[in-house]
Amino acid sequence: MTTPEELAALHAQCFQLPPPWRAADFAPFLADSACFLCQRSESGGLRAFALFRVAADEAELLTLATAPDARRKGLARALLQEGLHMAQLRGARVCFLEVAAPNMAAQALYESLGFQRQGGRKGYYRAGGQVADALVFRAELAA
């Protein structure tokens, strides 16, 4: 089983803004039956993961991380597709996510999977003197 420390280590490689999560941030999600983790590992360890939560008929992608040297290989797309399918099996009919406005690669990935921008939160992410808006995306899940 993947530990909160492993998730935090990969998250730290992937993010500055939004700020990376610590092991203590991941632990409650891993203990929550409403949450589930999709992941890919290799012999060298964890390469990518997507953390979802489902409440009633709504899912939320809480965070998605892919090791910098494992990007552009379809890992994030595969994890998102797997997670969206698992969310549907748990009764979700819609999925939401937030992404930092400067993260154009992530936005393109989400849009390619049917997510549409629904709004934003001005100045939502703050770390190390940097500030970025959060964009809210939504996707209808197939019935």
Biotite code that builds the C-alpha atoms (Angstrom):
import biotite.structure as struc

atoms = struc.array([
    struc.Atom([0.000, 0.000, 0.000], chain_id="A", res_id=1, res_name="MET", atom_name="CA", element="C"),
    struc.Atom([1.262, 3.455, -0.859], chain_id="A", res_id=2, res_name="THR", atom_name="CA", element="C"),
    struc.Atom([2.074, 5.570, 2.179], chain_id="A", res_id=3, res_name="THR", atom_name="CA", element="C"),
    struc.Atom([1.294, 9.235, 2.779], chain_id="A", res_id=4, res_name="PRO", atom_name="CA", element="C"),
    struc.Atom([5.063, 9.842, 2.782], chain_id="A", res_id=5, res_name="GLU", atom_name="CA", element="C"),
    struc.Atom([5.438, 8.368, -0.715], chain_id="A", res_id=6, res_name="GLU", atom_name="CA", element="C"),
    struc.Atom([2.575, 10.489, -2.019], chain_id="A", res_id=7, res_name="LEU", atom_name="CA", element="C"),
    struc.Atom([4.012, 13.625, -0.410], chain_id="A", res_id=8, res_name="ALA", atom_name="CA", element="C"),
    struc.Atom([7.476, 12.949, -1.863], chain_id="A", res_id=9, res_name="ALA", atom_name="CA", element="C"),
    struc.Atom([6.117, 12.688, -5.411], chain_id="A", res_id=10, res_name="LEU", atom_name="CA", element="C"),
    struc.Atom([3.789, 15.653, -4.896], chain_id="A", res_id=11, res_name="HIS", atom_name="CA", element="C"),
    struc.Atom([6.783, 17.769, -3.814], chain_id="A", res_id=12, res_name="ALA", atom_name="CA", element="C"),
    struc.Atom([8.564, 16.905, -7.083], chain_id="A", res_id=13, res_name="GLN", atom_name="CA", element="C"),
    struc.Atom([5.563, 18.082, -9.060], chain_id="A", res_id=14, res_name="CYS", atom_name="CA", element="C"),
    struc.Atom([4.298, 21.254, -7.424], chain_id="A", res_id=15, res_name="PHE", atom_name="CA", element="C"),
    struc.Atom([5.432, 24.633, -6.200], chain_id="A", res_id=16, res_name="GLN", atom_name="CA", element="C"),
    struc.Atom([2.146, 26.392, -6.897], chain_id="A", res_id=17, res_name="LEU", atom_name="CA", element="C"),
    struc.Atom([-0.146, 25.113, -5.636], chain_id="A", res_id=18, res_name="PRO", atom_name="CA", element="C"),
    struc.Atom([2.062, 24.249, -2.689], chain_id="A", res_id=19, res_name="PRO", atom_name="CA", element="C"),
    struc.Atom([2.830, 20.537, -2.351], chain_id="A", res_id=20, res_name="PRO", atom_name="CA", element="C"),
    struc.Atom([0.900, 18.518, 0.172], chain_id="A", res_id=21, res_name="TRP", atom_name="CA", element="C"),
    struc.Atom([2.658, 16.966, 3.169], chain_id="A", res_id=22, res_name="ARG", atom_name="CA", element="C"),
    struc.Atom([2.213, 13.402, 4.401], chain_id="A", res_id=23, res_name="ALA", atom_name="CA", element="C"),
    struc.Atom([-0.102, 14.777, 7.093], chain_id="A", res_id=24, res_name="ALA", atom_name="CA", element="C"),
    struc.Atom([-2.311, 16.225, 4.333], chain_id="A", res_id=25, res_name="ASP", atom_name="CA", element="C"),
    struc.Atom([-2.617, 12.858, 2.564], chain_id="A", res_id=26, res_name="PHE", atom_name="CA", element="C"),
    struc.Atom([-3.197, 10.663, 5.630], chain_id="A", res_id=27, res_name="ALA", atom_name="CA", element="C"),
    struc.Atom([-6.840, 11.661, 6.304], chain_id="A", res_id=28, res_name="PRO", atom_name="CA", element="C"),
    struc.Atom([-7.788, 11.145, 2.649], chain_id="A", res_id=29, res_name="PHE", atom_name="CA", element="C"),
    struc.Atom([-6.245, 7.661, 2.596], chain_id="A", res_id=30, res_name="LEU", atom_name="CA", element="C"),
    struc.Atom([-8.215, 6.781, 5.737], chain_id="A", res_id=31, res_name="ALA", atom_name="CA", element="C"),
    struc.Atom([-11.499, 8.116, 4.306], chain_id="A", res_id=32, res_name="ASP", atom_name="CA", element="C"),
    struc.Atom([-13.704, 5.479, 2.650], chain_id="A", res_id=33, res_name="SER", atom_name="CA", element="C"),
    struc.Atom([-15.113, 8.179, 0.331], chain_id="A", res_id=34, res_name="ALA", atom_name="CA", element="C"),
    struc.Atom([-11.644, 8.604, -1.196], chain_id="A", res_id=35, res_name="CYS", atom_name="CA", element="C"),
    struc.Atom([-9.701, 6.343, -3.507], chain_id="A", res_id=36, res_name="PHE", atom_name="CA", element="C"),
    struc.Atom([-6.285, 6.390, -5.110], chain_id="A", res_id=37, res_name="LEU", atom_name="CA", element="C"),
    struc.Atom([-5.306, 5.398, -8.642], chain_id="A", res_id=38, res_name="CYS", atom_name="CA", element="C"),
    struc.Atom([-1.564, 4.971, -9.076], chain_id="A", res_id=39, res_name="GLN", atom_name="CA", element="C"),
    struc.Atom([1.237, 3.722, -11.281], chain_id="A", res_id=40, res_name="ARG", atom_name="CA", element="C"),
    struc.Atom([4.520, 2.427, -9.923], chain_id="A", res_id=41, res_name="SER", atom_name="CA", element="C"),
    struc.Atom([7.678, 1.010, -11.433], chain_id="A", res_id=42, res_name="GLU", atom_name="CA", element="C"),
    struc.Atom([10.625, -0.746, -9.847], chain_id="A", res_id=43, res_name="SER", atom_name="CA", element="C"),
    struc.Atom([11.953, 2.686, -8.902], chain_id="A", res_id=44, res_name="GLY", atom_name="CA", element="C"),
    struc.Atom([8.785, 3.502, -6.957], chain_id="A", res_id=45, res_name="GLY", atom_name="CA", element="C"),
    struc.Atom([5.673, 5.595, -7.376], chain_id="A", res_id=46, res_name="LEU", atom_name="CA", element="C"),
    struc.Atom([5.519, 7.355, -10.769], chain_id="A", res_id=47, res_name="ARG", atom_name="CA", element="C"),
    struc.Atom([2.033, 8.895, -10.808], chain_id="A", res_id=48, res_name="ALA", atom_name="CA", element="C"),
    struc.Atom([-1.183, 9.033, -8.836], chain_id="A", res_id=49, res_name="PHE", atom_name="CA", element="C"),
    struc.Atom([-4.657, 10.548, -8.833], chain_id="A", res_id=50, res_name="ALA", atom_name="CA", element="C"),
    struc.Atom([-6.630, 11.003, -5.623], chain_id="A", res_id=51, res_name="LEU", atom_name="CA", element="C"),
    struc.Atom([-10.429, 11.193, -5.863], chain_id="A", res_id=52, res_name="PHE", atom_name="CA", element="C"),
    struc.Atom([-13.313, 11.664, -3.432], chain_id="A", res_id=53, res_name="ARG", atom_name="CA", element="C"),
    struc.Atom([-16.956, 10.729, -4.076], chain_id="A", res_id=54, res_name="VAL", atom_name="CA", element="C"),
    struc.Atom([-19.854, 12.186, -2.086], chain_id="A", res_id=55, res_name="ALA", atom_name="CA", element="C"),
    struc.Atom([-23.400, 11.351, -3.155], chain_id="A", res_id=56, res_name="ALA", atom_name="CA", element="C"),
    struc.Atom([-23.458, 11.752, -6.954], chain_id="A", res_id=57, res_name="ASP", atom_name="CA", element="C"),
    struc.Atom([-20.417, 14.065, -7.177], chain_id="A", res_id=58, res_name="GLU", atom_name="CA", element="C"),
    struc.Atom([-16.753, 13.196, -7.529], chain_id="A", res_id=59, res_name="ALA", atom_name="CA", element="C"),
    struc.Atom([-13.788, 15.476, -7.057], chain_id="A", res_id=60, res_name="GLU", atom_name="CA", element="C"),
    struc.Atom([-10.271, 15.016, -8.334], chain_id="A", res_id=61, res_name="LEU", atom_name="CA", element="C"),
    struc.Atom([-8.375, 16.163, -5.251], chain_id="A", res_id=62, res_name="LEU", atom_name="CA", element="C"),
    struc.Atom([-4.908, 16.028, -6.781], chain_id="A", res_id=63, res_name="THR", atom_name="CA", element="C"),
    struc.Atom([-2.991, 14.455, -9.637], chain_id="A", res_id=64, res_name="LEU", atom_name="CA", element="C"),
    struc.Atom([0.782, 14.100, -9.819], chain_id="A", res_id=65, res_name="ALA", atom_name="CA", element="C"),
    struc.Atom([3.152, 12.590, -12.372], chain_id="A", res_id=66, res_name="THR", atom_name="CA", element="C"),
    struc.Atom([6.908, 12.387, -11.814], chain_id="A", res_id=67, res_name="ALA", atom_name="CA", element="C"),
    struc.Atom([8.619, 14.975, -14.043], chain_id="A", res_id=68, res_name="PRO", atom_name="CA", element="C"),
    struc.Atom([10.594, 12.310, -15.945], chain_id="A", res_id=69, res_name="ASP", atom_name="CA", element="C"),
    struc.Atom([7.436, 10.224, -16.523], chain_id="A", res_id=70, res_name="ALA", atom_name="CA", element="C"),
    struc.Atom([5.329, 12.957, -18.129], chain_id="A", res_id=71, res_name="ARG", atom_name="CA", element="C"),
    struc.Atom([3.987, 12.906, -21.702], chain_id="A", res_id=72, res_name="ARG", atom_name="CA", element="C"),
    struc.Atom([3.670, 9.098, -21.593], chain_id="A", res_id=73, res_name="LYS", atom_name="CA", element="C"),
    struc.Atom([-0.077, 8.850, -20.974], chain_id="A", res_id=74, res_name="GLY", atom_name="CA", element="C"),
    struc.Atom([0.096, 8.068, -17.249], chain_id="A", res_id=75, res_name="LEU", atom_name="CA", element="C"),
    struc.Atom([-2.059, 10.986, -16.124], chain_id="A", res_id=76, res_name="ALA", atom_name="CA", element="C"),
    struc.Atom([-4.647, 10.312, -18.841], chain_id="A", res_id=77, res_name="ARG", atom_name="CA", element="C"),
    struc.Atom([-4.846, 6.624, -17.878], chain_id="A", res_id=78, res_name="ALA", atom_name="CA", element="C"),
    struc.Atom([-5.178, 7.461, -14.186], chain_id="A", res_id=79, res_name="LEU", atom_name="CA", element="C"),
    struc.Atom([-7.916, 10.005, -14.860], chain_id="A", res_id=80, res_name="LEU", atom_name="CA", element="C"),
    struc.Atom([-9.856, 7.596, -17.045], chain_id="A", res_id=81, res_name="GLN", atom_name="CA", element="C"),
    struc.Atom([-9.530, 4.865, -14.424], chain_id="A", res_id=82, res_name="GLU", atom_name="CA", element="C"),
    struc.Atom([-10.545, 7.224, -11.623], chain_id="A", res_id=83, res_name="GLY", atom_name="CA", element="C"),
    struc.Atom([-13.545, 8.597, -13.495], chain_id="A", res_id=84, res_name="LEU", atom_name="CA", element="C"),
    struc.Atom([-14.725, 5.059, -14.179], chain_id="A", res_id=85, res_name="HIS", atom_name="CA", element="C"),
    struc.Atom([-14.286, 4.105, -10.519], chain_id="A", res_id=86, res_name="MET", atom_name="CA", element="C"),
    struc.Atom([-16.158, 7.259, -9.468], chain_id="A", res_id=87, res_name="ALA", atom_name="CA", element="C"),
    struc.Atom([-19.050, 6.241, -11.731], chain_id="A", res_id=88, res_name="GLN", atom_name="CA", element="C"),
    struc.Atom([-19.109, 2.791, -10.138], chain_id="A", res_id=89, res_name="LEU", atom_name="CA", element="C"),
    struc.Atom([-19.442, 4.562, -6.780], chain_id="A", res_id=90, res_name="ARG", atom_name="CA", element="C"),
    struc.Atom([-22.455, 6.510, -8.050], chain_id="A", res_id=91, res_name="GLY", atom_name="CA", element="C"),
    struc.Atom([-20.885, 9.776, -9.251], chain_id="A", res_id=92, res_name="ALA", atom_name="CA", element="C"),
    struc.Atom([-22.620, 11.488, -12.167], chain_id="A", res_id=93, res_name="ARG", atom_name="CA", element="C"),
    struc.Atom([-20.353, 14.554, -12.324], chain_id="A", res_id=94, res_name="VAL", atom_name="CA", element="C"),
    struc.Atom([-16.724, 15.279, -11.456], chain_id="A", res_id=95, res_name="CYS", atom_name="CA", element="C"),
    struc.Atom([-15.126, 18.563, -10.396], chain_id="A", res_id=96, res_name="PHE", atom_name="CA", element="C"),
    struc.Atom([-11.509, 19.644, -10.123], chain_id="A", res_id=97, res_name="LEU", atom_name="CA", element="C"),
    struc.Atom([-9.423, 22.756, -9.570], chain_id="A", res_id=98, res_name="GLU", atom_name="CA", element="C"),
    struc.Atom([-6.255, 23.580, -11.464], chain_id="A", res_id=99, res_name="VAL", atom_name="CA", element="C"),
    struc.Atom([-3.822, 26.475, -11.246], chain_id="A", res_id=100, res_name="ALA", atom_name="CA", element="C"),
    struc.Atom([-4.445, 28.912, -14.102], chain_id="A", res_id=101, res_name="ALA", atom_name="CA", element="C"),
    struc.Atom([-0.819, 28.797, -15.332], chain_id="A", res_id=102, res_name="PRO", atom_name="CA", element="C"),
    struc.Atom([-0.923, 24.987, -15.714], chain_id="A", res_id=103, res_name="ASN", atom_name="CA", element="C"),
    struc.Atom([-1.869, 24.882, -19.378], chain_id="A", res_id=104, res_name="MET", atom_name="CA", element="C"),
    struc.Atom([-0.775, 21.254, -19.894], chain_id="A", res_id=105, res_name="ALA", atom_name="CA", element="C"),
    struc.Atom([-3.164, 20.043, -17.199], chain_id="A", res_id=106, res_name="ALA", atom_name="CA", element="C"),
    struc.Atom([-5.985, 22.167, -18.582], chain_id="A", res_id=107, res_name="GLN", atom_name="CA", element="C"),
    struc.Atom([-5.480, 20.659, -22.039], chain_id="A", res_id=108, res_name="ALA", atom_name="CA", element="C"),
    struc.Atom([-5.561, 17.153, -20.567], chain_id="A", res_id=109, res_name="LEU", atom_name="CA", element="C"),
    struc.Atom([-8.752, 17.828, -18.628], chain_id="A", res_id=110, res_name="TYR", atom_name="CA", element="C"),
    struc.Atom([-10.464, 19.400, -21.639], chain_id="A", res_id=111, res_name="GLU", atom_name="CA", element="C"),
    struc.Atom([-9.484, 16.423, -23.811], chain_id="A", res_id=112, res_name="SER", atom_name="CA", element="C"),
    struc.Atom([-11.359, 14.194, -21.342], chain_id="A", res_id=113, res_name="LEU", atom_name="CA", element="C"),
    struc.Atom([-14.541, 16.265, -21.479], chain_id="A", res_id=114, res_name="GLY", atom_name="CA", element="C"),
    struc.Atom([-14.012, 18.712, -18.630], chain_id="A", res_id=115, res_name="PHE", atom_name="CA", element="C"),
    struc.Atom([-15.252, 22.252, -19.171], chain_id="A", res_id=116, res_name="GLN", atom_name="CA", element="C"),
    struc.Atom([-14.289, 25.357, -17.262], chain_id="A", res_id=117, res_name="ARG", atom_name="CA", element="C"),
    struc.Atom([-17.038, 26.400, -14.865], chain_id="A", res_id=118, res_name="GLN", atom_name="CA", element="C"),
    struc.Atom([-15.475, 29.298, -12.976], chain_id="A", res_id=119, res_name="GLY", atom_name="CA", element="C"),
    struc.Atom([-12.515, 30.336, -10.918], chain_id="A", res_id=120, res_name="GLY", atom_name="CA", element="C"),
    struc.Atom([-11.144, 31.526, -7.621], chain_id="A", res_id=121, res_name="ARG", atom_name="CA", element="C"),
    struc.Atom([-8.984, 34.639, -7.834], chain_id="A", res_id=122, res_name="LYS", atom_name="CA", element="C"),
    struc.Atom([-5.647, 34.412, -5.995], chain_id="A", res_id=123, res_name="GLY", atom_name="CA", element="C"),
    struc.Atom([-6.544, 30.985, -4.577], chain_id="A", res_id=124, res_name="TYR", atom_name="CA", element="C"),
    struc.Atom([-3.056, 29.458, -4.668], chain_id="A", res_id=125, res_name="TYR", atom_name="CA", element="C"),
    struc.Atom([-0.263, 31.163, -2.720], chain_id="A", res_id=126, res_name="ARG", atom_name="CA", element="C"),
    struc.Atom([3.249, 29.881, -2.086], chain_id="A", res_id=127, res_name="ALA", atom_name="CA", element="C"),
    struc.Atom([6.714, 31.394, -1.913], chain_id="A", res_id=128, res_name="GLY", atom_name="CA", element="C"),
    struc.Atom([5.505, 34.851, -2.859], chain_id="A", res_id=129, res_name="GLY", atom_name="CA", element="C"),
    struc.Atom([3.673, 33.508, -5.923], chain_id="A", res_id=130, res_name="GLN", atom_name="CA", element="C"),
    struc.Atom([-0.069, 33.816, -6.428], chain_id="A", res_id=131, res_name="VAL", atom_name="CA", element="C"),
    struc.Atom([-2.253, 32.075, -9.015], chain_id="A", res_id=132, res_name="ALA", atom_name="CA", element="C"),
    struc.Atom([-5.939, 31.791, -9.700], chain_id="A", res_id=133, res_name="ASP", atom_name="CA", element="C"),
    struc.Atom([-7.664, 28.420, -9.442], chain_id="A", res_id=134, res_name="ALA", atom_name="CA", element="C"),
    struc.Atom([-9.840, 27.376, -12.352], chain_id="A", res_id=135, res_name="LEU", atom_name="CA", element="C"),
    struc.Atom([-12.797, 25.096, -11.619], chain_id="A", res_id=136, res_name="VAL", atom_name="CA", element="C"),
    struc.Atom([-13.609, 22.415, -14.182], chain_id="A", res_id=137, res_name="PHE", atom_name="CA", element="C"),
    struc.Atom([-16.577, 20.061, -14.410], chain_id="A", res_id=138, res_name="ARG", atom_name="CA", element="C"),
    struc.Atom([-17.323, 16.937, -16.426], chain_id="A", res_id=139, res_name="ALA", atom_name="CA", element="C"),
    struc.Atom([-20.523, 14.972, -16.780], chain_id="A", res_id=140, res_name="GLU", atom_name="CA", element="C"),
    struc.Atom([-19.879, 11.265, -16.332], chain_id="A", res_id=141, res_name="LEU", atom_name="CA", element="C"),
    struc.Atom([-21.543, 8.855, -18.733], chain_id="A", res_id=142, res_name="ALA", atom_name="CA", element="C"),
    struc.Atom([-24.756, 7.298, -17.460], chain_id="A", res_id=143, res_name="ALA", atom_name="CA", element="C"),
])
